[in-house]
C-alpha cells in the first residue's frame, strides 16, 4: 500500500504540475498587471474592513479561516522537508510560488465571491465547484472537483497535520502518539459539530495569535544569530541557481520541492482558499480577492520564511541526494520534520524550544484540520443542493476523526504522500478551471480599480459588467444579509456611484 501511494503521488506531482503552478502564477500576474505588488496597500486596508452578517463572516474572519487552512504543519515540517530534499535553494522557489501564486489566489477567490450562494441554513457557500458549474456550465466537472475535495480534505490531508502534531508532542514531552490521537479526535469533534460560525470564531481568535507568536520567537532566535544572516541569504540564492557546488546533486529538486511544499503550504491554485473567501460579507468580489492574495504572503513570506531562516541560521538541518546519501548532516539520525525547528529553538532556548514548537504546531495544524472540515462540508453542501442527504455530513465528521487518529500513529512518509495526492488532485482540477473561466475575475478587478480611482467605495453590479449567473448579487441587500441587518440596496448604490 505504501508503494502504491508513493507511485500515485509521483504521477499526480509530476513535472507538468510543478511548472503549471509556476506558469499559471506568472500568467495571472501579467494579466492582473502584478496586482500582488500594486495592490499591497489595498490588501492591508481591506483586511480589517467589512462587517459580518447573518449570511456571511467578516473579511477578517474569512482571512483567518483561509489562514487556518494555509498555516499548518507545512510551515514547519514542510519547510524542513523542502530543505532536506531540495537543499536551501528550495526556499527561494517557495518564495516564487507565493509571489506568483498571490495573483492566482486573487483570481480563484474573486470567482468564488462572484458565484457564491446561500445554503439552506442561510449561510454563504462557494468555491471551485460552484464557479465551475455557473461559469463553465459543466456540472459533471464541478461534481468531480467536489468529490475530489471531500476525499482530499476529509480523508487524505487531515492525517498530515495530525502526524505533525503527534511527532512534535512525542519529541517534546514523550507523549505516546496514541494519546495525542485521542486528544485530537475529541477536540476536533467539539469544533466541527458546532458549525461554520464556531469555526469562524475559533479561527479569528487562534490564527493571528499563533502566527504572530511563532514569527516573533523565530525573529528572536535569528537576532541571536544575526551574524549568520547574510551568508544564509546568499546560500539560498546560490543553491537555487546552481552556484553552490555542495548542493549540485539536488539542483533540479530545489524547484520541485520548493513548488510542491509552497503550494502545499500557501494553497494558491489548489482550490481550497476560495471556500472561506466565498463566506465573506463584502460589497465587491474583488475586495476579498485582494485579502486572500495577502493571506498567501502571510503564509509563505512570513511564517514559512521564519522557519527557513531559523533552520538555516542555526544550521539545524540535513540535506540528502536522491539516493539518500547525506550532503549535509548537522542532525545525524533525525528525519525531516518538526524536530529540525525544535533543535533550532533549543539552541537558544534550552529546555523550552522543543515545547514551544510543539505548542505552535498544535495550534497551526489543528486549525488547519478544522479548516479542512469546513471546505469538505462546503462541497457536500454543493452535492446536496438538489437532494437532502444529512447523513453525508455525519459520515464526513466520522471519517475526518478516523483520518486524524490514523495519521497520528502512522509514519510521516505515508502521511505526507497521502496529503500530496490530495493537494495535487485538487490543483489539477482547479487550475484548469480558472484558466478557462478567468474573465469575470479580471473584469471585476478592472471595475474595482476604476471605482477606487474615482474615489468611491466599490460595489458590484454583475449586469453592468456582463457577468452572468451571479444571481445572488442581483438581490437586494436585505435579502442577502437577512432582515435584521442594516440594509444597503446594492443596485441603487451602484447606480448612484456611476452617476
C-alpha positions in Angstrom: 0.0 0.0 0.0 2.8 2.4 0.9 4.5 1.8 -2.5 1.1 2.3 -4.3 0.6 5.6 -2.6 4.1 6.8 -3.4 3.6 5.8 -7.1 0.3 7.7 -7.2 2.0 10.7 -5.7 4.7 10.6 -8.3 2.1 10.6 -11.1 0.0 13.4 -9.6 3.0 15.6 -8.7 4.9 15.1 -12.0 6.9 17.9 -13.5 4.0 19.2 -15.6 2.1 20.2 -12.4 5.2 21.8 -10.9 5.6 24.0 -14.0 1.9 24.6 -14.4 1.7 26.1 -10.9 4.6 28.5 -11.7 3.4 29.2 -15.2 -0.2 30.0 -14.2 1.0 32.3 -11.4 3.2 34.2 -13.9 0.3 34.3 -16.4 -2.2 35.8 -13.9 0.5 38.2 -12.6 0.8 39.6 -16.1 -3.0 39.6 -16.7 -3.6 41.5 -13.4 -0.6 43.7 -14.0 1.0 42.4 -10.9 -1.8 43.3 -8.6 0.0 41.5 -5.8 2.5 44.4 -5.9 0.4 47.3 -6.9 -2.4 46.4 -4.5 -0.4 45.7 -1.4 -1.7 48.8 0.4 -5.3 47.9 -0.6 -4.8 44.4 0.7 -3.9 45.7 4.2 -6.7 48.3 4.1 -9.4 45.7 3.2 -8.2 43.2 5.7 -10.0 44.8 8.6 -12.8 46.3 6.6 -16.3 44.9 6.2 -18.9 43.5 8.6 -20.2 40.1 9.2 -23.9 39.4 8.6 -26.4 36.6 9.3 -25.3 35.0 6.0 -21.6 35.7 6.0 -18.5 36.3 8.1 -16.3 39.5 8.1 -13.4 39.9 5.8 -11.0 39.4 8.7 -12.8 36.2 9.7 -12.6 35.0 6.1 -8.9 35.8 6.1 -8.3 33.9 9.3 -10.4 31.0 8.1 -8.2 30.9 5.0 -5.0 31.2 7.0 -6.2 28.4 9.3 -6.1 26.2 6.2 -2.9 27.6 4.8 -0.8 27.9 8.0 -0.2 24.4 9.2 2.4 21.7 9.6 3.6 22.6 6.1 5.0 25.8 7.6 7.3 23.9 9.9 7.6 20.3 8.8 7.0 21.1 5.2 9.8 23.7 5.1 12.2 21.2 6.7 11.2 18.6 4.1 11.8 21.0 1.3 15.3 21.9 2.5 16.2 18.2 3.2 15.3 17.0 -0.3 15.8 20.2 -2.3 18.6 22.0 -0.4 18.4 25.6 0.8 17.6 26.7 -2.8 14.1 25.2 -2.3 13.3 28.2 0.0 13.7 30.6 -3.0 11.2 28.6 -5.0 8.8 28.6 -2.2 9.0 32.4 -2.3 8.5 32.4 -6.0 5.5 30.2 -5.6 4.0 32.6 -3.1 4.8 35.7 -5.1 3.3 34.4 -8.3 0.6 32.4 -6.6 -0.8 35.5 -4.9 -2.3 36.5 -8.3 -3.7 33.0 -8.7 -5.3 33.3 -5.2 -6.9 36.6 -6.3 -8.5 35.0 -9.3 -9.9 31.9 -7.7 -11.1 33.8 -4.6 -12.8 36.5 -6.6 -14.6 33.9 -8.7 -15.8 32.2 -5.5 -17.3 35.5 -4.4 -18.9 36.2 -7.7 -20.7 32.8 -7.9 -21.4 32.2 -4.2 -24.8 31.0 -3.0 -26.8 31.0 0.2 -27.4 27.5 1.6 -30.5 26.1 3.3 -29.2 27.5 6.7 -28.9 31.0 5.3 -25.1 31.0 5.1 -22.8 31.8 2.2 -21.3 28.9 0.4 -19.0 28.9 -2.6 -15.8 27.6 -4.1 -14.5 25.9 -7.3 -17.4 23.5 -7.6 -19.8 26.5 -7.6 -17.9 28.6 -10.1 -17.1 25.7 -12.4 -20.8 24.9 -12.7 -22.0 28.5 -13.1 -19.2 30.0 -15.2 -18.3 26.9 -17.3 -21.7 25.3 -17.4 -20.0 21.9 -16.7 -21.9 20.3 -13.8 -20.1 17.0 -14.2 -16.7 18.7 -13.8 -18.0 20.6 -10.7 -19.1 17.3 -9.2 -15.6 15.7 -9.9 -14.0 18.6 -8.1 -16.5 18.4 -5.2 -15.9 14.7 -4.7 -12.1 15.1 -5.0 -12.2 17.8 -2.4 -14.3 15.8 0.0 -11.9 12.9 -0.3 -8.8 15.1 -0.1 -10.0 17.3 2.8 -11.9 14.7 4.7 -9.6 11.7 4.3 -6.2 12.4 2.8 -5.0 15.7 4.3 -6.0 15.6 8.0 -3.5 12.8 8.7 -0.6 15.0 7.7 -1.5 17.7 10.2 -2.2 15.1 12.9 1.1 13.4 12.2 3.0 16.6 12.7 1.3 17.3 16.0 1.9 13.8 17.3 5.5 13.8 16.3 6.3 17.2 17.8 4.4 16.3 21.1 6.2 13.0 21.4 9.6 14.6 20.8 9.0 17.4 23.3 7.1 15.6 26.1 7.4 11.9 25.3 3.6 11.6 25.0 2.6 8.4 23.1 1.1 9.1 19.6 -2.0 7.1 20.6 -2.7 9.6 23.4 -2.2 12.5 21.0 -4.6 10.9 18.6 -7.3 10.5 21.2 -7.0 14.1 22.4 -7.1 15.5 18.8 -10.2 13.5 17.9 -12.1 14.8 20.9 -11.1 18.4 20.3 -11.9 18.2 16.6 -15.3 16.7 17.3 -16.2 19.6 19.6 -15.4 22.2 17.0 -16.8 20.6 13.8 -20.1 19.7 15.4 -20.5 23.4 16.2 -21.0 24.6 12.6 -19.5 27.3 10.4 -19.9 30.2 12.8 -18.0 28.3 15.6 -15.2 27.6 13.1 -15.0 31.3 12.1 -14.9 32.5 15.7 -12.3 29.8 16.6 -10.0 30.8 13.7 -10.4 34.6 14.4 -9.0 34.1 17.9 -6.4 31.5 17.4 -4.8 32.1 14.0 -3.5 35.7 14.5 -2.1 34.8 17.9 -0.3 31.6 16.8 1.2 33.1 13.7 2.4 36.3 15.4 3.9 34.4 18.4 5.8 32.0 16.2 7.2 34.7 14.0 8.3 36.9 17.0 10.1 34.0 18.7 11.7 33.0 15.4 12.9 36.6 14.9 14.4 36.5 18.4 16.4 33.3 17.5 17.5 34.9 14.3 18.6 38.1 16.1 20.8 36.0 18.3 22.3 34.5 15.2 22.4 37.8 13.3 26.0 37.4 12.1 25.0 34.4 10.0 22.1 36.0 8.2 24.0 37.5 5.2 25.7 34.2 4.4 22.4 32.3 4.9 20.6 34.5 2.3 23.5 34.1 -0.1 23.3 30.3 0.4 19.6 30.3 -0.5 20.1 32.2 -3.8 23.3 30.3 -4.8 21.7 27.0 -4.1 18.6 28.0 -6.1 20.6 28.7 -9.3 23.3 26.0 -9.0 26.1 28.3 -7.8 26.7 26.2 -4.6 28.6 23.1 -5.6 27.7 21.3 -2.4 24.1 21.1 -3.5 24.6 20.4 -7.2 23.1 16.9 -6.7 19.7 18.4 -5.7 19.6 21.4 -8.1 16.7 20.1 -10.1 14.9 19.0 -6.9 15.1 22.5 -5.4 12.4 23.7 -7.9 10.3 20.6 -7.4 10.4 20.5 -3.6 10.1 24.3 -3.3 7.0 24.5 -5.5 5.4 21.3 -4.1 5.8 22.4 -0.5 5.0 26.0 -1.4 1.7 25.0 -3.0 1.0 22.6 -0.1 1.6 25.4 2.4 0.0 28.5 0.8 -2.6 26.6 -1.3 -2.6 29.1 -4.1 -4.3 27.5 -7.1 -5.2 24.4 -5.1 -8.8 25.5 -4.8 -9.1 25.4 -1.0 -8.8 29.2 -0.4 -11.9 30.1 -2.4 -14.2 28.3 0.1 -13.6 30.7 3.0 -13.3 33.6 0.6 -16.9 33.0 -0.5 -18.1 33.1 3.1 -17.1 36.8 3.5 -19.7 39.6 3.5 -18.3 42.2 1.1 -19.7 44.8 -1.3 -17.4 43.8 -4.2 -16.0 40.3 -5.0 -12.5 41.8 -5.9 -12.1 43.1 -2.3 -12.0 39.5 -1.0 -9.6 38.6 -3.8 -7.2 41.2 -2.5 -7.5 39.9 1.0 -6.9 36.3 0.0 -3.9 37.3 -2.1 -2.4 38.8 1.1 -3.0 35.6 3.0 -0.5 33.8 0.7 2.1 36.4 1.6 1.4 35.8 5.3 1.7 32.1 5.0 4.9 31.8 2.9 6.8 35.1 3.0 6.2 35.5 6.8 5.6 32.1 8.5 7.5 29.8 6.2 10.4 32.2 5.9 10.6 32.4 9.7 11.0 28.6 9.8 13.5 28.6 6.9 15.7 31.4 8.4 15.5 29.7 11.7 16.8 26.4 10.4 19.5 27.8 8.1 20.8 30.4 10.5 21.3 27.8 13.3 22.4 25.1 10.9 19.9 22.7 12.3 19.0 20.8 9.1 20.1 17.9 6.9 20.2 17.6 3.1 20.2 14.3 1.2 20.6 13.5 -2.5 18.0 11.4 -4.5 19.8 8.2 -3.5 19.6 9.1 0.2 23.3 10.0 0.6 23.8 12.8 3.1 25.1 16.0 1.6 24.8 17.9 4.8 24.3 16.1 8.1 24.0 18.5 11.0 21.4 16.4 12.8 22.5 12.8 12.5 19.7 10.3 12.6 17.0 13.0 12.7 14.4 12.8 9.8 12.9 15.9 8.1 10.1 17.3 10.2 9.3 19.5 13.3 12.4 18.1 15.0 14.5 20.5 12.9 12.7 23.5 14.3 12.8 22.1 17.8 16.5 21.6 17.6 16.9 25.2 16.4 14.9 26.7 19.2 16.7 24.5 21.7 20.0 26.2 20.8 18.9 29.5 22.2 16.0 28.4 24.5 17.4 25.2 26.1 14.7 23.3 27.8 11.9 25.4 26.2 12.5 25.3 22.4 11.0 21.8 21.7 8.0 22.6 23.9 7.4 25.9 22.1 7.5 24.3 18.6 5.1 21.5 19.8 2.7 24.1 21.1 2.9 26.2 17.9 2.4 23.1 15.7 -0.6 22.1 17.8 -2.2 25.4 17.0 -1.1 25.5 13.4 -2.1 22.0 12.5 -5.3 21.8 14.5 -6.7 25.0 13.0 -5.8 23.6 9.6 -7.7 20.3 10.3 -10.7 22.4 11.3 -10.5 24.5 8.1 -10.3 21.2 6.1 -13.6 20.2 7.6 -15.2 23.5 6.6 -14.0 23.1 3.0 -15.2 19.4 2.8 -18.5 20.4 4.3 -19.0 23.1 1.7 -18.5 20.6 -1.1 -21.0 18.2 0.5 -23.4 21.1 0.7 -22.9 21.6 -3.1 -23.5 18.0 -3.8 -26.7 18.1 -1.7 -28.2 21.2 -3.3 -30.8 19.2 -5.2 -31.2 16.4 -2.6 -31.4 16.1 1.1 -28.7 13.8 2.4 -27.9 14.8 6.0 -26.1 11.5 6.7 -23.3 12.6 4.4 -22.2 15.3 7.0 -22.1 12.7 9.7 -20.0 10.4 7.5 -17.6 13.3 6.9 -17.2 14.0 10.6 -16.6 10.4 11.5 -14.2 9.9 8.5 -12.2 13.0 9.5 -11.8 11.9 13.1 -10.7 8.5 11.9 -8.2 10.1 9.5 -6.8 12.2 12.3 -6.4 9.1 14.5 -4.8 7.1 11.7 -2.4 9.9 10.7 -1.2 10.4 14.3 0.2 6.9 14.6 1.4 6.3 11.0 4.8 7.2 9.7 5.4 10.7 8.4 6.3 9.4 4.9 2.9 7.8 4.4 1.0 10.7 5.8 2.8 13.2 3.5 2.4 11.1 0.4 -1.4 10.9 1.0 -1.6 14.6 1.6 0.4 15.4 -1.6 -2.0 13.2 -3.6 -5.0 15.2 -2.2 -3.3 18.6 -2.9 -2.3 17.5 -6.4 -5.7 16.3 -7.5 -7.4 19.5 -6.4 -4.7 21.6 -8.0 -5.0 19.9 -11.4 -8.8 20.3 -11.5 -8.9 23.9 -10.2 -6.1 25.4 -12.2 -7.5 24.1 -15.5 -10.9 25.5 -14.5 -9.7 29.0 -13.6 -7.7 29.2 -16.8 -10.9 28.7 -18.7 -13.2 31.0 -16.7 -10.7 33.7 -15.6 -12.5 36.6 -17.4 -15.1 37.5 -14.7 -12.3 37.9 -12.1 -10.2 40.1 -14.4 -13.3 42.2 -15.2 -14.1 42.6 -11.5 -10.5 43.8 -10.8 -10.8 46.4 -13.5 -14.2 47.6 -12.2 -12.9 47.7 -8.6 -9.9 49.7 -9.5 -11.9 52.2 -11.6 -14.3 52.8 -8.8 -11.4 53.3 -6.3 -9.7 55.7 -8.7 -13.0 57.7 -8.8 -12.9 58.0 -5.0 -15.8 55.5 -4.5 -16.1 52.6 -2.2 -16.6 49.9 -4.8 -19.8 48.0 -5.2 -20.6 45.2 -7.6 -23.3 45.0 -10.3 -22.8 41.9 -12.5 -25.3 43.0 -15.2 -23.3 46.2 -15.9 -20.2 44.2 -16.3 -21.8 41.5 -18.4 -21.3 38.7 -15.9 -24.0 36.1 -16.0 -25.2 33.6 -13.4 -24.1 35.8 -10.4 -27.7 35.8 -9.2 -27.0 36.4 -5.5 -25.5 39.8 -6.3 -28.7 40.9 -8.0 -30.8 40.5 -4.9 -31.4 43.5 -2.6 -29.1 43.5 0.4 -31.9 43.0 2.9 -32.4 39.6 1.3 -28.7 38.8 1.1 -27.8 39.9 4.6 -31.0 39.0 6.5 -33.8 41.3 7.5 -32.3 42.0 10.9 -29.2 43.6 9.4 -28.7 47.2 8.3 -29.7 47.1 4.6 -28.0 48.7 1.7 -29.6 48.4 -1.8 -26.5 47.3 -3.8 -28.2 48.0 -7.2 -29.2 51.6 -6.1 -25.9 52.3 -4.6 -24.1 51.1 -7.7 -26.3 53.3 -9.9 -25.7 56.4 -7.7 -21.9 55.8 -7.7 -21.8 55.6 -11.5 -23.8 58.8 -11.9 
